[in-house]
Amino acid sequence: MIKTQRKPFIIKAARCTLGLLNTSATCLSWGGHKKLAVGHGNGHLSIWNVERALRRPNGNDITKSKLFLMLSLCCMDSCIRSLNWNGYHDPTKIFMGGYDGQVLVFDTLDPFFTKTMFRSRGLVCGTAWSHHSHILFHIDSDGHCRGEGFAKDNTQVGFKYGLVQGFVWEMCVSPHHGHFAVVSALGWVRSNNMFMNKKKKLSVVQKSVYKLHYDEETDELRYIDGIGYHNLDELRASPAYNQYGKSLMSIHKAAWNPNRSTSAFLATGGAAGLCRIDFEGKGSKWN
């Protein structure tokens, strides 16, 4: 076998520059291969045609970036914390949450008629919307994870998916299966099945993938595994923690593997610089 050494790809300059004045970007989401939705600190939402900007010779001129602006409107009263498209191939629906506690969904083809799915007393930490499901997930600053959907008669229904200790930095879903994951500032990484059948005698079950713990005396980080499953009653009875702990314990990012055959792999990482990959698949049908 002939081994070839690949050289690193170095980006020397930006190919296009997009921006608005007097605001800062706080979150973004790709809508297919050409649309990019950006949430701003003043509650403003902008959608850009990146494909057009890359094909034009003046795409790197920020003074002319408004030529590639597809949609611009003020959606919230304060910062947009998280936003998601629904679909990969030229999607039109956007789901978002912000610091004003609003959880909104609207269609970019008719953007001036928004639907308020939920209103939290605190800020909305994260949102997620799987492309194969009608359930819209959001989690607030109190750690309450909820899902909003619609029944067969088009009435809105809500679901509770448990509690998470600590400020949640991110939640993610997969386009290939029905599990979502949340990560918090106290080192918790948890997952749920969005399609669980909740009955009167069946409590919502939440799985703790692991917890990252920092020991001040020994100055060591340790992964705590084997915590297992907790129902909603056990989560409510668990000791209350602060929103933020030691900075090294914080888990900031989580992502499911985008490939179908390996979609059960969950990657997480945080402030300590550690990246961990866990296999969350069950059964014997995985390669």
C-alpha positions as CSV (number, residue, x, y, z in Angstrom):
1,M,0.0,0.0,0.0
2,I,1.3,3.5,-0.9
3,K,1.0,6.0,1.9
4,T,0.5,9.6,0.9
5,Q,0.9,12.5,3.2
6,R,-1.7,15.2,2.8
7,K,-0.8,18.8,3.3
8,P,-3.0,21.0,5.5
9,F,-5.4,23.3,3.7
10,I,-4.7,26.8,4.8
11,I,-7.3,29.6,4.3
12,K,-5.3,32.7,3.5
13,A,-8.2,35.1,3.0
14,A,-12.0,35.1,3.3
15,R,-14.0,34.5,0.1
16,C,-17.0,36.5,1.2
17,T,-17.8,38.8,4.1
18,L,-21.3,39.4,5.3
19,G,-22.4,41.8,8.0
20,L,-24.7,44.4,9.5
21,L,-23.9,47.6,11.2
22,N,-24.4,48.3,15.0
23,T,-24.9,44.7,16.0
24,S,-23.1,41.5,16.7
25,A,-23.8,37.9,15.6
26,T,-24.7,35.5,18.3
27,C,-25.8,32.3,16.5
28,L,-26.1,30.9,13.0
29,S,-27.6,28.0,11.1
30,W,-27.2,26.7,7.6
31,G,-30.4,26.2,5.5
32,G,-29.2,24.0,2.8
33,H,-26.0,24.7,0.8
34,K,-26.7,28.4,0.0
35,K,-28.8,30.0,2.8
36,L,-27.3,31.1,6.1
37,A,-29.5,32.4,8.9
38,V,-27.8,34.6,11.5
39,G,-29.2,35.8,14.9
40,H,-28.0,39.0,16.3
41,G,-27.6,40.5,19.8
42,N,-30.4,43.1,19.2
43,G,-33.0,40.5,18.3
44,H,-32.5,40.9,14.6
45,L,-32.5,38.0,12.1
46,S,-30.7,38.1,8.8
47,I,-30.7,35.5,6.1
48,W,-27.9,35.6,3.5
49,N,-27.5,34.0,0.0
50,V,-24.0,32.7,0.5
51,E,-23.9,31.0,-2.9
52,R,-24.5,34.2,-4.7
53,A,-21.9,36.0,-2.6
54,L,-19.3,33.4,-3.5
55,R,-19.9,33.7,-7.2
56,R,-19.7,37.5,-7.3
57,P,-16.4,39.3,-7.5
58,N,-17.5,41.8,-4.8
59,G,-18.5,39.2,-2.3
60,N,-15.7,40.1,0.0
61,D,-16.6,43.7,0.2
62,I,-18.6,44.2,3.4
63,T,-20.0,47.5,2.2
64,K,-21.8,45.7,-0.6
65,S,-22.9,42.7,1.5
66,K,-26.5,43.9,1.6
67,L,-26.7,42.8,-2.1
68,F,-26.8,39.2,-0.8
69,L,-29.3,39.8,2.0
70,M,-32.4,37.7,1.4
71,L,-34.4,38.6,4.5
72,S,-33.9,41.0,7.4
73,L,-36.4,41.6,10.2
74,C,-36.5,42.1,14.0
75,C,-38.0,39.0,15.6
76,M,-37.3,39.4,19.3
77,D,-37.0,42.1,22.0
78,S,-33.4,41.0,22.9
79,C,-30.6,38.7,21.9
80,I,-31.4,35.6,19.8
81,R,-29.8,32.7,21.6
82,S,-30.4,29.8,19.2
83,L,-32.0,29.2,15.9
84,N,-32.7,26.1,13.6
85,W,-33.9,25.4,10.1
86,N,-36.2,22.5,9.5
87,G,-34.7,20.5,6.6
88,Y,-31.6,20.4,4.5
89,H,-32.8,21.0,0.9
90,D,-33.9,24.7,0.6
91,P,-35.8,24.8,3.9
92,T,-38.2,27.7,4.7
93,K,-39.2,27.2,8.4
94,I,-37.1,28.6,11.2
95,F,-37.4,27.9,15.0
96,M,-35.6,30.2,17.5
97,G,-35.4,31.1,21.1
98,G,-34.0,34.2,22.8
99,Y,-33.1,36.0,26.0
100,D,-36.6,37.5,26.2
101,G,-38.0,34.0,26.9
102,Q,-39.8,33.7,23.6
103,V,-39.8,30.5,21.5
104,L,-40.9,31.4,18.0
105,V,-41.4,29.6,14.7
106,F,-42.2,31.1,11.3
107,D,-42.0,30.5,7.6
108,T,-39.6,32.7,5.7
109,L,-42.1,32.8,2.8
110,D,-44.4,34.6,5.1
111,P,-42.1,36.0,7.8
112,F,-44.4,38.7,9.3
113,F,-46.7,36.1,10.8
114,T,-44.9,34.4,13.6
115,K,-46.2,31.7,16.0
116,T,-45.2,32.0,19.7
117,M,-44.9,28.3,20.8
118,F,-43.9,29.1,24.4
119,R,-42.9,31.9,26.7
120,S,-40.4,31.2,29.5
121,R,-40.0,33.3,32.6
122,G,-36.2,33.3,32.0
123,L,-34.0,33.2,28.9
124,V,-34.2,30.3,26.5
125,C,-30.8,28.5,26.5
126,G,-31.2,26.4,23.4
127,T,-33.5,25.1,20.7
128,A,-33.5,22.1,18.4
129,W,-35.7,20.9,15.6
130,S,-35.1,17.5,14.0
131,H,-35.8,17.3,10.3
132,H,-37.9,14.1,10.5
133,S,-40.1,15.2,13.4
134,H,-42.7,17.8,14.2
135,I,-41.5,18.2,17.8
136,L,-39.7,21.5,18.6
137,F,-37.4,21.3,21.5
138,H,-36.3,24.1,23.8
139,I,-34.8,24.4,27.3
140,D,-34.8,27.4,29.6
141,S,-32.5,28.8,32.3
142,D,-34.3,26.8,35.0
143,G,-33.2,23.5,33.2
144,H,-36.7,22.5,32.1
145,C,-36.5,20.7,28.8
146,R,-39.7,20.8,26.8
147,G,-41.1,19.9,23.4
148,E,-43.8,21.6,21.5
149,G,-45.9,19.9,18.8
150,F,-49.3,19.6,17.2
151,A,-52.0,17.0,17.6
152,K,-54.1,15.5,14.7
153,D,-56.7,18.2,15.2
154,N,-53.9,20.9,14.8
155,T,-54.1,21.9,18.5
156,Q,-50.7,22.6,20.2
157,V,-49.5,20.1,22.7
158,G,-46.5,20.2,25.0
159,F,-44.2,17.5,26.4
160,K,-41.8,17.5,29.3
161,Y,-38.4,15.8,28.9
162,G,-36.9,16.2,32.4
163,L,-34.5,18.6,34.1
164,V,-30.9,19.4,33.6
165,Q,-28.7,20.9,36.4
166,G,-26.7,23.9,35.4
167,F,-26.9,26.4,32.5
168,V,-27.4,24.5,29.2
169,W,-25.0,25.7,26.6
170,E,-26.3,23.6,23.7
171,M,-28.8,20.9,22.7
172,C,-28.6,18.9,19.5
173,V,-30.7,16.4,17.4
174,S,-29.9,14.0,14.7
175,P,-31.5,13.6,11.3
176,H,-31.3,9.8,11.5
177,H,-32.7,8.9,14.9
178,G,-35.0,10.1,17.6
179,H,-32.6,11.0,20.4
180,F,-31.4,14.5,21.4
181,A,-28.6,15.5,23.7
182,V,-28.0,18.5,26.1
183,V,-24.8,19.7,27.7
184,S,-24.5,22.0,30.7
185,A,-22.1,24.3,32.5
186,L,-21.8,21.8,35.4
187,G,-20.4,19.0,33.3
188,W,-23.6,17.1,32.6
189,V,-24.2,15.3,29.3
190,R,-27.7,13.8,29.0
191,S,-29.8,12.4,26.2
192,N,-33.5,11.6,25.7
193,N,-35.7,9.8,23.3
194,M,-38.1,12.3,21.8
195,F,-40.6,9.6,20.8
196,M,-41.0,8.0,24.2
197,N,-44.6,7.0,25.0
198,K,-45.6,8.8,28.2
199,K,-48.5,7.4,30.1
200,K,-49.9,8.1,33.5
201,K,-47.9,5.4,35.3
202,L,-44.8,5.9,33.1
203,S,-42.4,8.6,34.0
204,V,-40.2,10.4,31.6
205,V,-36.7,8.8,31.6
206,Q,-33.5,10.8,31.0
207,K,-30.1,9.1,30.5
208,S,-26.9,10.6,31.9
209,V,-24.2,9.9,29.4
210,Y,-21.5,11.1,31.8
211,K,-20.5,14.0,34.1
212,L,-17.2,15.8,34.1
213,H,-16.0,16.6,37.6
214,Y,-13.2,18.8,38.7
215,D,-11.4,18.2,42.0
216,E,-9.9,21.4,43.4
217,E,-7.7,19.6,46.0
218,T,-5.9,17.4,43.4
219,D,-6.4,19.7,40.4
220,E,-7.7,16.7,38.4
221,L,-10.6,16.2,36.0
222,R,-12.5,13.0,36.1
223,Y,-15.2,11.5,33.9
224,I,-18.0,9.9,36.0
225,D,-19.7,7.1,33.9
226,G,-22.3,4.5,34.7
227,I,-24.8,7.0,36.1
228,G,-27.6,5.5,34.1
229,Y,-31.2,6.5,33.8
230,H,-33.3,8.8,36.0
231,N,-37.0,9.4,35.8
232,L,-38.6,12.8,36.3
233,D,-39.3,12.3,40.0
234,E,-35.7,11.4,40.7
235,L,-34.5,14.5,38.8
236,R,-36.8,16.8,40.8
237,A,-35.5,15.3,44.1
238,S,-31.8,15.7,43.1
239,P,-29.8,18.4,44.9
240,A,-30.0,21.9,43.5
241,Y,-26.8,23.2,42.0
242,N,-25.7,26.7,41.0
243,Q,-26.1,27.6,37.3
244,Y,-22.4,27.7,36.9
245,G,-19.6,25.7,38.5
246,K,-15.9,25.6,37.9
247,S,-15.1,26.7,34.4
248,L,-13.2,23.6,33.5
249,M,-16.3,21.4,34.2
250,S,-18.3,23.2,31.6
251,I,-19.4,21.3,28.4
252,H,-20.1,23.8,25.6
253,K,-20.6,21.8,22.4
254,A,-22.4,18.6,21.4
255,A,-23.0,17.0,18.0
256,W,-24.3,13.8,16.6
257,N,-22.4,12.1,13.8
258,P,-24.1,13.2,10.5
259,N,-23.6,9.9,8.7
260,R,-26.4,7.4,8.8
261,S,-24.4,4.3,9.6
262,T,-22.5,6.0,12.4
263,S,-25.2,8.4,13.6
264,A,-25.2,6.9,17.2
265,F,-21.8,8.5,18.0
266,L,-22.1,11.6,20.1
267,A,-19.2,14.0,20.3
268,T,-19.0,16.5,23.2
269,G,-16.3,19.0,24.3
270,G,-15.9,22.0,26.6
271,A,-13.7,24.5,28.4
272,A,-11.1,21.9,29.6
273,G,-10.1,21.2,25.9
274,L,-11.3,17.6,26.1
275,C,-13.3,16.1,23.4
276,R,-15.1,12.8,24.1
277,I,-17.0,10.5,21.7
278,D,-19.7,8.1,23.1
279,F,-21.6,5.4,21.3
280,E,-25.3,5.7,22.2
281,G,-26.7,3.1,19.9
282,K,-28.6,0.0,21.2
283,G,-29.1,-3.4,19.7
284,S,-27.1,-5.5,17.3
285,K,-27.9,-3.8,13.9
286,W,-25.0,-1.4,14.1
287,N,-21.9,-2.0,11.9
